[in-house]
């Protein structure tokens, strides 16, 4: 069985497509590091301004300490078609 070929995306479409995914996915995943272990959990953005995403978090949550120890995190969005 052959793999389906994705439709090509023109460079001018990338920004609009990415913003649509940000709007569509209400619970992106935050990836952080806890010592030497990766941690991934869903988060709920409280505000999105273009590609700047604000996520509220209580100081007592463990991810707060993880981010303070290593601010290299990733926020992952997924479209309905898993792109």
PDB file with one MODEL, atoms N, CA, C and O in Angstrom:
MODEL        1
ATOM      1  N   UNK A   1       0.851  -1.171   0.000  1.00  0.00           N
ATOM      2  CA  UNK A   1       0.000   0.000   0.000  1.00  0.00           C
ATOM      3  C   UNK A   1       0.899   1.238   0.000  1.00  0.00           C
ATOM      4  O   UNK A   1       1.827   1.333   0.803  1.00  0.00           O
ATOM      5  N   UNK A   2       0.630   2.169  -0.884  1.00  0.00           N
ATOM      6  CA  UNK A   2       1.447   3.374  -0.956  1.00  0.00           C
ATOM      7  C   UNK A   2       0.976   4.397   0.075  1.00  0.00           C
ATOM      8  O   UNK A   2      -0.201   4.457   0.430  1.00  0.00           O
ATOM      9  N   UNK A   3       1.929   5.193   0.540  1.00  0.00           N
ATOM     10  CA  UNK A   3       1.613   6.233   1.510  1.00  0.00           C
ATOM     11  C   UNK A   3       0.949   7.401   0.794  1.00  0.00           C
ATOM     12  O   UNK A   3       1.322   7.733  -0.332  1.00  0.00           O
ATOM     13  N   UNK A   4      -0.033   8.025   1.439  1.00  0.00           N
ATOM     14  CA  UNK A   4      -0.648   9.191   0.807  1.00  0.00           C
ATOM     15  C   UNK A   4       0.357  10.337   0.748  1.00  0.00           C
ATOM     16  O   UNK A   4       1.140  10.534   1.678  1.00  0.00           O
ATOM     17  N   UNK A   5       0.331  11.078  -0.331  1.00  0.00           N
ATOM     18  CA  UNK A   5       1.238  12.212  -0.487  1.00  0.00           C
ATOM     19  C   UNK A   5       0.537  13.475  -0.002  1.00  0.00           C
ATOM     20  O   UNK A   5      -0.579  13.775  -0.428  1.00  0.00           O
ATOM     21  N   UNK A   6       1.188  14.209   0.882  1.00  0.00           N
ATOM     22  CA  UNK A   6       0.569  15.455   1.351  1.00  0.00           C
ATOM     23  C   UNK A   6       0.524  16.496   0.236  1.00  0.00           C
ATOM     24  O   UNK A   6       1.372  16.523  -0.657  1.00  0.00           O
ATOM     25  N   UNK A   7      -0.473  17.332   0.319  1.00  0.00           N
ATOM     26  CA  UNK A   7      -0.582  18.432  -0.632  1.00  0.00           C
ATOM     27  C   UNK A   7       0.565  19.405  -0.383  1.00  0.00           C
ATOM     28  O   UNK A   7       0.899  19.679   0.770  1.00  0.00           O
ATOM     29  N   UNK A   8       1.167  19.926  -1.432  1.00  0.00           N
ATOM     30  CA  UNK A   8       2.238  20.909  -1.230  1.00  0.00           C
ATOM     31  C   UNK A   8       1.679  22.195  -0.606  1.00  0.00           C
ATOM     32  O   UNK A   8       0.544  22.594  -0.864  1.00  0.00           O
ATOM     33  N   UNK A   9       2.503  22.814   0.208  1.00  0.00           N
ATOM     34  CA  UNK A   9       2.131  24.076   0.845  1.00  0.00           C
ATOM     35  C   UNK A   9       3.045  25.162   0.296  1.00  0.00           C
ATOM     36  O   UNK A   9       4.270  25.041   0.327  1.00  0.00           O
ATOM     37  N   UNK A  10       2.433  26.210  -0.202  1.00  0.00           N
ATOM     38  CA  UNK A  10       3.203  27.332  -0.705  1.00  0.00           C
ATOM     39  C   UNK A  10       3.740  28.153   0.462  1.00  0.00           C
ATOM     40  O   UNK A  10       3.059  28.282   1.479  1.00  0.00           O
ATOM     41  N   UNK A  11       4.934  28.708   0.345  1.00  0.00           N
ATOM     42  CA  UNK A  11       5.503  29.500   1.441  1.00  0.00           C
ATOM     43  C   UNK A  11       4.562  30.586   1.962  1.00  0.00           C
ATOM     44  O   UNK A  11       4.539  30.854   3.163  1.00  0.00           O
ATOM     45  N   UNK A  12       3.804  31.199   1.094  1.00  0.00           N
ATOM     46  CA  UNK A  12       2.885  32.255   1.511  1.00  0.00           C
ATOM     47  C   UNK A  12       1.709  31.760   2.340  1.00  0.00           C
ATOM     48  O   UNK A  12       1.013  32.562   2.963  1.00  0.00           O
ATOM     49  N   UNK A  13       1.478  30.446   2.357  1.00  0.00           N
ATOM     50  CA  UNK A  13       0.358  29.862   3.108  1.00  0.00           C
ATOM     51  C   UNK A  13       0.744  29.449   4.532  1.00  0.00           C
ATOM     52  O   UNK A  13      -0.131  29.237   5.371  1.00  0.00           O
ATOM     53  N   UNK A  14       2.023  29.335   4.805  1.00  0.00           N
ATOM     54  CA  UNK A  14       2.483  28.741   6.062  1.00  0.00           C
ATOM     55  C   UNK A  14       1.969  29.499   7.285  1.00  0.00           C
ATOM     56  O   UNK A  14       1.468  28.884   8.226  1.00  0.00           O
ATOM     57  N   UNK A  15       2.089  30.822   7.280  1.00  0.00           N
ATOM     58  CA  UNK A  15       1.675  31.606   8.443  1.00  0.00           C
ATOM     59  C   UNK A  15       0.187  31.433   8.727  1.00  0.00           C
ATOM     60  O   UNK A  15      -0.196  31.208   9.875  1.00  0.00           O
ATOM     61  N   UNK A  16      -0.651  31.534   7.710  1.00  0.00           N
ATOM     62  CA  UNK A  16      -2.099  31.387   7.917  1.00  0.00           C
ATOM     63  C   UNK A  16      -2.456  29.978   8.378  1.00  0.00           C
ATOM     64  O   UNK A  16      -3.303  29.811   9.256  1.00  0.00           O
ATOM     65  N   UNK A  17      -1.826  28.975   7.803  1.00  0.00           N
ATOM     66  CA  UNK A  17      -2.095  27.593   8.226  1.00  0.00           C
ATOM     67  C   UNK A  17      -1.678  27.376   9.676  1.00  0.00           C
ATOM     68  O   UNK A  17      -2.401  26.741  10.443  1.00  0.00           O
ATOM     69  N   UNK A  18      -0.519  27.900  10.050  1.00  0.00           N
ATOM     70  CA  UNK A  18      -0.042  27.748  11.431  1.00  0.00           C
ATOM     71  C   UNK A  18      -0.970  28.460  12.415  1.00  0.00           C
ATOM     72  O   UNK A  18      -1.283  27.917  13.474  1.00  0.00           O
ATOM     73  N   UNK A  19      -1.408  29.661  12.074  1.00  0.00           N
ATOM     74  CA  UNK A  19      -2.327  30.387  12.958  1.00  0.00           C
ATOM     75  C   UNK A  19      -3.657  29.660  13.094  1.00  0.00           C
ATOM     76  O   UNK A  19      -4.273  29.703  14.160  1.00  0.00           O
ATOM     77  N   UNK A  20      -4.109  29.001  12.048  1.00  0.00           N
ATOM     78  CA  UNK A  20      -5.356  28.229  12.111  1.00  0.00           C
ATOM     79  C   UNK A  20      -5.208  27.060  13.079  1.00  0.00           C
ATOM     80  O   UNK A  20      -6.144  26.748  13.815  1.00  0.00           O
ATOM     81  N   UNK A  21      -4.050  26.411  13.088  1.00  0.00           N
ATOM     82  CA  UNK A  21      -3.817  25.302  14.017  1.00  0.00           C
ATOM     83  C   UNK A  21      -3.790  25.829  15.453  1.00  0.00           C
ATOM     84  O   UNK A  21      -4.356  25.202  16.348  1.00  0.00           O
ATOM     85  N   UNK A  22      -3.142  26.967  15.682  1.00  0.00           N
ATOM     86  CA  UNK A  22      -3.115  27.559  17.022  1.00  0.00           C
ATOM     87  C   UNK A  22      -4.527  27.857  17.521  1.00  0.00           C
ATOM     88  O   UNK A  22      -4.839  27.647  18.693  1.00  0.00           O
ATOM     89  N   UNK A  23      -5.368  28.344  16.627  1.00  0.00           N
ATOM     90  CA  UNK A  23      -6.750  28.673  17.006  1.00  0.00           C
ATOM     91  C   UNK A  23      -7.577  27.413  17.255  1.00  0.00           C
ATOM     92  O   UNK A  23      -8.423  27.385  18.149  1.00  0.00           O
ATOM     93  N   UNK A  24      -7.332  26.387  16.471  1.00  0.00           N
ATOM     94  CA  UNK A  24      -8.128  25.154  16.513  1.00  0.00           C
ATOM     95  C   UNK A  24      -7.786  24.277  17.719  1.00  0.00           C
ATOM     96  O   UNK A  24      -8.688  23.737  18.360  1.00  0.00           O
ATOM     97  N   UNK A  25      -6.512  24.129  18.031  1.00  0.00           N
ATOM     98  CA  UNK A  25      -6.080  23.220  19.105  1.00  0.00           C
ATOM     99  C   UNK A  25      -6.157  23.944  20.441  1.00  0.00           C
ATOM    100  O   UNK A  25      -5.295  24.763  20.759  1.00  0.00           O
ATOM    101  N   UNK A  26      -7.179  23.644  21.215  1.00  0.00           N
ATOM    102  CA  UNK A  26      -7.394  24.348  22.473  1.00  0.00           C
ATOM    103  C   UNK A  26      -6.440  23.919  23.578  1.00  0.00           C
ATOM    104  O   UNK A  26      -6.215  24.677  24.521  1.00  0.00           O
ATOM    105  N   UNK A  27      -5.872  22.716  23.482  1.00  0.00           N
ATOM    106  CA  UNK A  27      -4.993  22.221  24.533  1.00  0.00           C
ATOM    107  C   UNK A  27      -3.684  21.716  23.940  1.00  0.00           C
ATOM    108  O   UNK A  27      -3.517  20.512  23.744  1.00  0.00           O
ATOM    109  N   UNK A  28      -2.748  22.629  23.650  1.00  0.00           N
ATOM    110  CA  UNK A  28      -1.442  22.193  23.153  1.00  0.00           C
ATOM    111  C   UNK A  28      -0.668  21.488  24.259  1.00  0.00           C
ATOM    112  O   UNK A  28      -1.088  21.485  25.416  1.00  0.00           O
ATOM    113  N   UNK A  29       0.451  20.898  23.901  1.00  0.00           N
ATOM    114  CA  UNK A  29       1.275  20.170  24.858  1.00  0.00           C
ATOM    115  C   UNK A  29       2.548  20.941  25.146  1.00  0.00           C
ATOM    116  O   UNK A  29       3.217  21.431  24.237  1.00  0.00           O
ATOM    117  N   UNK A  30       2.874  21.041  26.435  1.00  0.00           N
ATOM    118  CA  UNK A  30       4.106  21.678  26.865  1.00  0.00           C
ATOM    119  C   UNK A  30       5.115  20.585  27.179  1.00  0.00           C
ATOM    120  O   UNK A  30       4.859  19.703  27.999  1.00  0.00           O
ATOM    121  N   UNK A  31       6.259  20.652  26.522  1.00  0.00           N
ATOM    122  CA  UNK A  31       7.335  19.693  26.769  1.00  0.00           C
ATOM    123  C   UNK A  31       8.425  20.407  27.556  1.00  0.00           C
ATOM    124  O   UNK A  31       8.911  21.462  27.148  1.00  0.00           O
ATOM    125  N   UNK A  32       8.804  19.823  28.684  1.00  0.00           N
ATOM    126  CA  UNK A  32       9.853  20.383  29.528  1.00  0.00           C
ATOM    127  C   UNK A  32      10.758  19.247  29.991  1.00  0.00           C
ATOM    128  O   UNK A  32      10.552  18.085  29.643  1.00  0.00           O
ATOM    129  N   UNK A  33      11.768  19.611  30.785  1.00  0.00           N
ATOM    130  CA  UNK A  33      12.711  18.624  31.307  1.00  0.00           C
ATOM    131  C   UNK A  33      12.662  18.653  32.832  1.00  0.00           C
ATOM    132  O   UNK A  33      12.732  19.720  33.443  1.00  0.00           O
ATOM    133  N   UNK A  34      12.544  17.494  33.429  1.00  0.00           N
ATOM    134  CA  UNK A  34      12.569  17.341  34.886  1.00  0.00           C
ATOM    135  C   UNK A  34      13.837  16.570  35.226  1.00  0.00           C
ATOM    136  O   UNK A  34      13.836  15.339  35.223  1.00  0.00           O
ATOM    137  N   UNK A  35      14.920  17.289  35.519  1.00  0.00           N
ATOM    138  CA  UNK A  35      16.210  16.641  35.725  1.00  0.00           C
ATOM    139  C   UNK A  35      16.699  16.105  34.397  1.00  0.00           C
ATOM    140  O   UNK A  35      17.072  16.870  33.508  1.00  0.00           O
ATOM    141  N   UNK A  36      16.696  14.777  34.262  1.00  0.00           N
ATOM    142  CA  UNK A  36      17.095  14.172  32.978  1.00  0.00           C
ATOM    143  C   UNK A  36      15.919  13.479  32.293  1.00  0.00           C
ATOM    144  O   UNK A  36      16.111  12.722  31.342  1.00  0.00           O
ATOM    145  N   UNK A  37      14.703  13.737  32.774  1.00  0.00           N
ATOM    146  CA  UNK A  37      13.508  13.109  32.214  1.00  0.00           C
ATOM    147  C   UNK A  37      12.642  14.129  31.468  1.00  0.00           C
ATOM    148  O   UNK A  37      12.350  15.202  31.997  1.00  0.00           O
ATOM    149  N   UNK A  38      12.236  13.797  30.249  1.00  0.00           N
ATOM    150  CA  UNK A  38      11.298  14.683  29.559  1.00  0.00           C
ATOM    151  C   UNK A  38       9.908  14.570  30.182  1.00  0.00           C
ATOM    152  O   UNK A  38       9.516  13.504  30.658  1.00  0.00           O
ATOM    153  N   UNK A  39       9.184  15.655  30.175  1.00  0.00           N
ATOM    154  CA  UNK A  39       7.811  15.689  30.675  1.00  0.00           C
ATOM    155  C   UNK A  39       6.953  16.417  29.648  1.00  0.00           C
ATOM    156  O   UNK A  39       7.310  17.496  29.177  1.00  0.00           O
ATOM    157  N   UNK A  40       5.834  15.823  29.315  1.00  0.00           N
ATOM    158  CA  UNK A  40       4.900  16.429  28.366  1.00  0.00           C
ATOM    159  C   UNK A  40       3.517  16.398  28.993  1.00  0.00           C
ATOM    160  O   UNK A  40       3.071  15.368  29.499  1.00  0.00           O
ATOM    161  N   UNK A  41       2.841  17.552  28.953  1.00  0.00           N
ATOM    162  CA  UNK A  41       1.492  17.608  29.503  1.00  0.00           C
ATOM    163  C   UNK A  41       0.686  18.654  28.751  1.00  0.00           C
ATOM    164  O   UNK A  41       1.243  19.627  28.243  1.00  0.00           O
ATOM    165  N   UNK A  42      -0.647  18.449  28.679  1.00  0.00           N
ATOM    166  CA  UNK A  42      -1.483  19.451  28.017  1.00  0.00           C
ATOM    167  C   UNK A  42      -1.562  20.700  28.893  1.00  0.00           C
ATOM    168  O   UNK A  42      -1.545  20.619  30.121  1.00  0.00           O
ATOM    169  N   UNK A  43      -1.647  21.847  28.239  1.00  0.00           N
ATOM    170  CA  UNK A  43      -1.819  23.110  28.945  1.00  0.00           C
ATOM    171  C   UNK A  43      -2.956  23.873  28.280  1.00  0.00           C
ATOM    172  O   UNK A  43      -3.387  23.540  27.176  1.00  0.00           O
ATOM    173  N   UNK A  44      -3.431  24.894  28.967  1.00  0.00           N
ATOM    174  CA  UNK A  44      -4.532  25.700  28.449  1.00  0.00           C
ATOM    175  C   UNK A  44      -4.066  27.145  28.298  1.00  0.00           C
ATOM    176  O   UNK A  44      -3.970  27.871  29.288  1.00  0.00           O
ATOM    177  N   UNK A  45      -3.777  27.566  27.074  1.00  0.00           N
ATOM    178  CA  UNK A  45      -3.357  28.960  26.878  1.00  0.00           C
ATOM    179  C   UNK A  45      -4.455  29.928  27.299  1.00  0.00           C
ATOM    180  O   UNK A  45      -5.637  29.686  27.051  1.00  0.00           O
ATOM    181  N   UNK A  46      -4.059  31.020  27.933  1.00  0.00           N
ATOM    182  CA  UNK A  46      -5.034  32.031  28.346  1.00  0.00           C
ATOM    183  C   UNK A  46      -5.104  33.181  27.350  1.00  0.00           C
ATOM    184  O   UNK A  46      -6.083  33.926  27.317  1.00  0.00           O
ATOM    185  N   UNK A  47      -4.050  33.322  26.532  1.00  0.00           N
ATOM    186  CA  UNK A  47      -4.028  34.385  25.527  1.00  0.00           C
ATOM    187  C   UNK A  47      -3.031  34.014  24.436  1.00  0.00           C
ATOM    188  O   UNK A  47      -1.962  33.470  24.711  1.00  0.00           O
ATOM    189  N   UNK A  48      -3.396  34.313  23.205  1.00  0.00           N
ATOM    190  CA  UNK A  48      -2.492  34.117  22.077  1.00  0.00           C
ATOM    191  C   UNK A  48      -2.462  35.413  21.283  1.00  0.00           C
ATOM    192  O   UNK A  48      -3.502  35.933  20.878  1.00  0.00           O
ATOM    193  N   UNK A  49      -1.262  35.926  21.069  1.00  0.00           N
ATOM    194  CA  UNK A  49      -1.069  37.154  20.313  1.00  0.00           C
ATOM    195  C   UNK A  49      -0.110  36.843  19.176  1.00  0.00           C
ATOM    196  O   UNK A  49       1.108  36.896  19.346  1.00  0.00           O
ATOM    197  N   UNK A  50      -0.675  36.513  18.002  1.00  0.00           N
ATOM    198  CA  UNK A  50       0.169  36.064  16.894  1.00  0.00           C
ATOM    199  C   UNK A  50       0.761  34.704  17.243  1.00  0.00           C
ATOM    200  O   UNK A  50       0.033  33.728  17.424  1.00  0.00           O
ATOM    201  N   UNK A  51       2.083  34.648  17.334  1.00  0.00           N
ATOM    202  CA  UNK A  51       2.744  33.403  17.716  1.00  0.00           C
ATOM    203  C   UNK A  51       3.308  33.466  19.135  1.00  0.00           C
ATOM    204  O   UNK A  51       4.127  32.632  19.522  1.00  0.00           O
ATOM    205  N   UNK A  52       2.865  34.459  19.906  1.00  0.00           N
ATOM    206  CA  UNK A  52       3.218  34.530  21.324  1.00  0.00           C
ATOM    207  C   UNK A  52       2.053  33.951  22.103  1.00  0.00           C
ATOM    208  O   UNK A  52       0.929  34.447  22.019  1.00  0.00           O
ATOM    209  N   UNK A  53       2.326  32.894  22.866  1.00  0.00           N
ATOM    210  CA  UNK A  53       1.275  32.182  23.589  1.00  0.00           C
ATOM    211  C   UNK A  53       1.525  32.324  25.087  1.00  0.00           C
ATOM    212  O   UNK A  53       2.625  32.059  25.572  1.00  0.00           O
ATOM    213  N   UNK A  54       0.498  32.742  25.810  1.00  0.00           N
ATOM    214  CA  UNK A  54       0.585  32.904  27.257  1.00  0.00           C
ATOM    215  C   UNK A  54      -0.147  31.738  27.916  1.00  0.00           C
ATOM    216  O   UNK A  54      -1.303  31.453  27.604  1.00  0.00           O
ATOM    217  N   UNK A  55       0.553  31.073  28.834  1.00  0.00           N
ATOM    218  CA  UNK A  55      -0.019  29.941  29.554  1.00  0.00           C
ATOM    219  C   UNK A  55       0.050  30.264  31.041  1.00  0.00           C
ATOM    220  O   UNK A  55       1.128  30.533  31.569  1.00  0.00           O
ATOM    221  N   UNK A  56      -1.079  30.240  31.708  1.00  0.00           N
ATOM    222  CA  UNK A  56      -1.108  30.494  33.151  1.00  0.00           C
ATOM    223  C   UNK A  56      -0.717  29.230  33.898  1.00  0.00           C
ATOM    224  O   UNK A  56      -0.983  28.115  33.449  1.00  0.00           O
ATOM    225  N   UNK A  57      -0.088  29.423  35.035  1.00  0.00           N
ATOM    226  CA  UNK A  57       0.378  28.282  35.812  1.00  0.00           C
ATOM    227  C   UNK A  57       0.507  28.709  37.269  1.00  0.00           C
ATOM    228  O   UNK A  57       0.941  29.824  37.556  1.00  0.00           O
ATOM    229  N   UNK A  58       0.137  27.841  38.173  1.00  0.00           N
ATOM    230  CA  UNK A  58       0.304  28.136  39.592  1.00  0.00           C
ATOM    231  C   UNK A  58       1.751  27.882  40.011  1.00  0.00           C
ATOM    232  O   UNK A  58       2.388  26.945  39.531  1.00  0.00           O
ATOM    233  N   UNK A  59       2.248  28.698  40.881  1.00  0.00           N
ATOM    234  CA  UNK A  59       3.634  28.610  41.326  1.00  0.00           C
ATOM    235  C   UNK A  59       3.944  27.236  41.935  1.00  0.00           C
ATOM    236  O   UNK A  59       5.069  26.750  41.814  1.00  0.00           O
ATOM    237  N   UNK A  60       2.975  26.618  42.576  1.00  0.00           N
ATOM    238  CA  UNK A  60       3.195  25.331  43.232  1.00  0.00           C
ATOM    239  C   UNK A  60       3.235  24.132  42.293  1.00  0.00           C
ATOM    240  O   UNK A  60       3.599  23.032  42.708  1.00  0.00           O
ATOM    241  N   UNK A  61       2.864  24.334  41.028  1.00  0.00           N
ATOM    242  CA  UNK A  61       2.895  23.220  40.080  1.00  0.00           C
ATOM    243  C   UNK A  61       4.335  22.858  39.744  1.00  0.00           C
ATOM    244  O   UNK A  61       5.204  23.728  39.674  1.00  0.00           O
ATOM    245  N   UNK A  62       4.578  21.580  39.537  1.00  0.00           N
ATOM    246  CA  UNK A  62       5.948  21.114  39.303  1.00  0.00           C
ATOM    247  C   UNK A  62       6.543  21.670  38.023  1.00  0.00           C
ATOM    248  O   UNK A  62       7.754  21.880  37.947  1.00  0.00           O
ATOM    249  N   UNK A  63       5.715  21.913  37.016  1.00  0.00           N
ATOM    250  CA  UNK A  63       6.265  22.434  35.768  1.00  0.00           C
ATOM    251  C   UNK A  63       6.882  23.815  35.959  1.00  0.00           C
ATOM    252  O   UNK A  63       7.773  24.199  35.202  1.00  0.00           O
ATOM    253  N   UNK A  64       6.424  24.564  36.955  1.00  0.00           N
ATOM    254  CA  UNK A  64       7.019  25.866  37.236  1.00  0.00           C
ATOM    255  C   UNK A  64       8.479  25.710  37.628  1.00  0.00           C
ATOM    256  O   UNK A  64       9.328  26.457  37.142  1.00  0.00           O
ATOM    257  N   UNK A  65       8.786  24.759  38.493  1.00  0.00           N
ATOM    258  CA  UNK A  65      10.170  24.502  38.901  1.00  0.00           C
ATOM    259  C   UNK A  65      10.984  23.956  37.732  1.00  0.00           C
ATOM    260  O   UNK A  65      12.158  24.292  37.582  1.00  0.00           O
ATOM    261  N   UNK A  66      10.365  23.115  36.903  1.00  0.00           N
ATOM    262  CA  UNK A  66      11.069  22.572  35.735  1.00  0.00           C
ATOM    263  C   UNK A  66      11.479  23.698  34.784  1.00  0.00           C
ATOM    264  O   UNK A  66      12.609  23.720  34.295  1.00  0.00           O
ATOM    265  N   UNK A  67      10.570  24.625  34.523  1.00  0.00           N
ATOM    266  CA  UNK A  67      10.864  25.731  33.615  1.00  0.00           C
ATOM    267  C   UNK A  67      11.907  26.661  34.217  1.00  0.00           C
ATOM    268  O   UNK A  67      12.766  27.176  33.502  1.00  0.00           O
ATOM    269  N   UNK A  68      11.839  26.879  35.528  1.00  0.00           N
ATOM    270  CA  UNK A  68      12.842  27.724  36.188  1.00  0.00           C
ATOM    271  C   UNK A  68      14.224  27.088  36.088  1.00  0.00           C
ATOM    272  O   UNK A  68      15.214  27.792  35.891  1.00  0.00           O
ATOM    273  N   UNK A  69      14.302  25.765  36.223  1.00  0.00           N
ATOM    274  CA  UNK A  69      15.585  25.064  36.161  1.00  0.00           C
ATOM    275  C   UNK A  69      16.120  24.973  34.738  1.00  0.00           C
ATOM    276  O   UNK A  69      17.332  25.004  34.526  1.00  0.00           O
ATOM    277  N   UNK A  70      15.218  24.859  33.759  1.00  0.00           N
ATOM    278  CA  UNK A  70      15.633  24.750  32.365  1.00  0.00           C
ATOM    279  C   UNK A  70      14.538  25.374  31.501  1.00  0.00           C
ATOM    280  O   UNK A  70      13.537  24.720  31.206  1.00  0.00           O
ATOM    281  N   UNK A  71      14.718  26.634  31.093  1.00  0.00           N
ATOM    282  CA  UNK A  71      13.667  27.315  30.329  1.00  0.00           C
ATOM    283  C   UNK A  71      13.543  26.867  28.876  1.00  0.00           C
ATOM    284  O   UNK A  71      12.734  27.419  28.131  1.00  0.00           O
ATOM    285  N   UNK A  72      14.326  25.880  28.465  1.00  0.00           N
ATOM    286  CA  UNK A  72      14.215  25.355  27.095  1.00  0.00           C
ATOM    287  C   UNK A  72      13.026  24.409  27.032  1.00  0.00           C
ATOM    288  O   UNK A  72      13.153  23.217  27.310  1.00  0.00           O
ATOM    289  N   UNK A  73      11.877  24.948  26.668  1.00  0.00           N
ATOM    290  CA  UNK A  73      10.638  24.173  26.580  1.00  0.00           C
ATOM    291  C   UNK A  73      10.111  24.245  25.155  1.00  0.00           C
ATOM    292  O   UNK A  73      10.579  25.040  24.340  1.00  0.00           O
ATOM    293  N   UNK A  74       9.145  23.411  24.878  1.00  0.00           N
ATOM    294  CA  UNK A  74       8.511  23.424  23.568  1.00  0.00           C
ATOM    295  C   UNK A  74       7.008  23.340  23.763  1.00  0.00           C
ATOM    296  O   UNK A  74       6.519  22.564  24.584  1.00  0.00           O
ATOM    297  N   UNK A  75       6.282  24.146  23.000  1.00  0.00           N
ATOM    298  CA  UNK A  75       4.828  24.118  23.014  1.00  0.00           C
ATOM    299  C   UNK A  75       4.396  23.506  21.688  1.00  0.00           C
ATOM    300  O   UNK A  75       4.682  24.051  20.622  1.00  0.00           O
ATOM    301  N   UNK A  76       3.711  22.380  21.759  1.00  0.00           N
ATOM    302  CA  UNK A  76       3.383  21.597  20.560  1.00  0.00           C
ATOM    303  C   UNK A  76       1.885  21.651  20.276  1.00  0.00           C
ATOM    304  O   UNK A  76       1.061  21.345  21.138  1.00  0.00           O
ATOM    305  N   UNK A  77       1.558  22.040  19.065  1.00  0.00           N
ATOM    306  CA  UNK A  77       0.166  22.093  18.620  1.00  0.00           C
ATOM    307  C   UNK A  77      -0.061  20.992  17.598  1.00  0.00           C
ATOM    308  O   UNK A  77       0.852  20.595  16.873  1.00  0.00           O
ATOM    309  N   UNK A  78      -1.292  20.507  17.553  1.00  0.00           N
ATOM    310  CA  UNK A  78      -1.636  19.433  16.631  1.00  0.00           C
ATOM    311  C   UNK A  78      -2.970  19.757  15.977  1.00  0.00           C
ATOM    312  O   UNK A  78      -3.942  20.073  16.663  1.00  0.00           O
ATOM    313  N   UNK A  79      -3.015  19.680  14.655  1.00  0.00           N
ATOM    314  CA  UNK A  79      -4.274  19.944  13.950  1.00  0.00           C
ATOM    315  C   UNK A  79      -5.181  18.715  14.027  1.00  0.00           C
ATOM    316  O   UNK A  79      -4.756  17.639  14.450  1.00  0.00           O
ATOM    317  N   UNK A  80      -6.427  18.892  13.615  1.00  0.00           N
ATOM    318  CA  UNK A  80      -7.372  17.768  13.606  1.00  0.00           C
ATOM    319  C   UNK A  80      -6.896  16.628  12.698  1.00  0.00           C
ATOM    320  O   UNK A  80      -7.215  15.461  12.927  1.00  0.00           O
ATOM    321  N   UNK A  81      -6.133  16.987  11.673  1.00  0.00           N
ATOM    322  CA  UNK A  81      -5.610  15.952  10.773  1.00  0.00           C
ATOM    323  C   UNK A  81      -4.226  15.463  11.197  1.00  0.00           C
ATOM    324  O   UNK A  81      -3.521  14.802  10.435  1.00  0.00           O
ATOM    325  N   UNK A  82      -3.855  15.809  12.438  1.00  0.00           N
ATOM    326  CA  UNK A  82      -2.590  15.375  13.054  1.00  0.00           C
ATOM    327  C   UNK A  82      -1.354  15.909  12.350  1.00  0.00           C
ATOM    328  O   UNK A  82      -0.329  15.231  12.286  1.00  0.00           O
ATOM    329  N   UNK A  83      -1.448  17.109  11.829  1.00  0.00           N
ATOM    330  CA  UNK A  83      -0.297  17.789  11.231  1.00  0.00           C
ATOM    331  C   UNK A  83       0.424  18.590  12.294  1.00  0.00           C
ATOM    332  O   UNK A  83       1.426  19.242  12.002  1.00  0.00           O
TER     333      UNK A  83
ENDMDL
END
